[in-house]
Amino acid sequence: MRSASVPIYFDYNATTPLDPVVREAMLPFLGANWGNPSSVHAVGRTARAALDDARYRLSSLWRCKPSEVVFTGGGTESNNLAILGTARRLRARGRHLVCSAVEHPAVLHAFRFLKENEGFDVTELPVDSAGRVSISGVEGALRSDTTLVSVMAANNEVGTLHPVADIGRLCRERGVIFHTDAVQAFGKLPFRDIHQFEADLVSVCAHKFHGPKGAGALFIRSPLQPLSTQIGGGHENERRAGTENLAAIAGLVSAFERCVITPAFDAATLLPLTQRLAAAAAGIPGVTVRSSSADSDRLSNTVAFSVQGTDGIALMATLDLEGVCASSGSACSAGSLEPSHVLAAMGVPAAEANALVRFSLGRDSTRDEVDRVVALLPRLISRLRG
Ligand SMILES: Cc1ncc(COP(=O)(O)O)c(C=O)c1O
């Protein structure tokens, strides 16, 4: 049993601790192997060999060509490159873009940027009360000038899974590029290969599966060549300028091998824990569970609920005082009183969309921690309302 002073960490969708084996894999590049992979001399060539090896290993796991892997500085950058780069590359073909209304800001705001500043027309797809887009919704939005569709694999706030493979097949039939932000899916859903998403572009972010922060990757199906969003040298095959961060890349690949191939988030362990949290929350008057009630439609580690008569900031602060780390939506909007755009798109009234609690569990979460939170919640919520 944990001591009371050790926080209960139920915020694994925000980030995860670095796996010790992953850390070991990174250390050579913070020490002896410090070269620049673009240098032609011996020190540079040693670094280049490590970079090539990392790309080769990741492409073998993904079952794609090494040239289809681009290393980036994280999930935000992968999403930006996929969306801005593809829309701009295909601009002569069409200016209509489609995304879901519940995307992470790294996707949603990239589309809005293109609309507000570069003359693109963007359709934001509605979702149902569980936060899910429908295939018919995507189909109805496609136009002759649509070039790009983006729908996330799993939502970070409520954990809803989207039918991305079906959407991907539809897009391919219609000659439209499909991107998925799969950042929350890796390590949580079974992984076969990168083609399981049926997407032309797939975003990956290492710190969501026990890798380092600031490390990401983008799968780009050849021959698509998004315009680089960073201007500079010809790194990553002209797709991402800037000297490669070898320690981060080594960490990403090691974490993928360790925590995605066999998912670090074990559904058989986590589902009963989140079910228990959901049932306890649902039993409190004025609390509504917003994660899908169908377990197969949500991430097994995530449960989100809204609380009438209080707000997200007060809920987070009080949970924190009690030693519970949770989130009121995406970490980026923590500290702001903005209602969750995800709950708003799900049709939740603003007062409740402003009072979201997300518990996201991980590999070190225990039944004892869940029991303690279950015992705490009714008292904590009634105190806040009082
Ligand atoms: C679904 C999703 N996409 C993208 C990101 C952005 O990742 P990062 O902030 O590491 O760039 C996150 C992080 O919360 C996320 O949950």
The ligand as an SDF file (V2000), in Angstrom:
LIG
                    3D

 16 16  0  0  0  0  0  0  0  0999 V2000
   -4.4660   13.1500  -28.8710 C   0  0  0  0  0  0  0  0  0  0  0  0
   -3.2400   13.9890  -28.6860 C   0  0  0  0  0  0  0  0  0  0  0  0
   -2.6380   14.5230  -29.7360 N   0  0  0  0  0  0  0  0  0  0  0  0
   -1.5450   15.2740  -29.6190 C   0  0  0  0  0  0  0  0  0  0  0  0
   -0.9870   15.5550  -28.4050 C   0  0  0  0  0  0  0  0  0  0  0  0
    0.2170   16.4590  -28.3230 C   0  0  0  0  0  0  0  0  0  0  0  0
    1.3440   15.8560  -27.8190 O   0  0  0  0  0  0  0  0  0  0  0  0
    2.5810   16.7710  -27.3080 P   0  0  0  0  0  0  0  0  0  0  0  0
    2.0010   17.8120  -26.3890 O   0  0  0  0  0  0  0  0  0  0  0  0
    3.4640   15.8320  -26.6140 O   0  0  0  0  0  0  0  0  0  0  0  0
    3.1820   17.3930  -28.5050 O   0  0  0  0  0  0  0  0  0  0  0  0
   -1.5840   15.0170  -27.2450 C   0  0  0  0  0  0  0  0  0  0  0  0
   -1.0390   15.3170  -25.8840 C   0  0  0  0  0  0  0  0  0  0  0  0
   -1.7980   15.4980  -24.9450 O   0  0  0  0  0  0  0  0  0  0  0  0
   -2.7360   14.2180  -27.3930 C   0  0  0  0  0  0  0  0  0  0  0  0
   -3.3600   13.6780  -26.3220 O   0  0  0  0  0  0  0  0  0  0  0  0
  1  2  1  0
  2  3  1  0
  2 15  2  0
  3  4  2  0
  4  5  1  0
  5  6  1  0
  5 12  2  0
  6  7  1  0
  7  8  1  0
  8  9  2  0
  8 10  1  0
  8 11  1  0
 12 13  1  0
 12 15  1  0
 13 14  2  0
 15 16  1  0
M  END
$$$$
